[in-house]
Amino acid sequence: QVQLVESGGGLVQTGGSLRLSCAASGRTFSSYAMGWFRQAPGKEREFVAAITWSGGRTYYKDSVKGRFTISRDNAKNTVSLQMNSLKPEDTAVYYCAADSTQGYSGRYYRVETYELWGQGTQVTVSS
């Protein structure tokens, strides 16, 4: 069983950038699809981005397309989320998640797809 630990969150001004990282421990995770989700106070956890186990396909929430980039480095057991042009609406706790089950593309948008979650890292974008 792998453990996921997010890092890189913090406070940034509108228009700034942050790079989140998720490190897996316990075993390699090259066979896992990886996702990033976020949850703001009073809101449901929502999909942000995902990447397939091979890194060949990526998926994004519409509102972050062109601003966020998900990537993975299987040799280092890490997945990253580069966030540019940040907006106050991006403020949330960001979670990385792992999915070991193959399936249709739409599965990556669903919280229920993922079997393993990190503890989250806070991203706050000030106006």
Secondary structure, DSSP 4 states (H G I P E B T S, - for coil): --EEEEE--EEEETT--EEEEEEEESS--TTSEEEEEEE-TTS--EEEEEE-TTS--EEE-GGGTTTEEEEEEGGGTEEEEEE-S--GGG-EEEEEEEE-----GGGGG-GGG-SEE---EEEEEE-
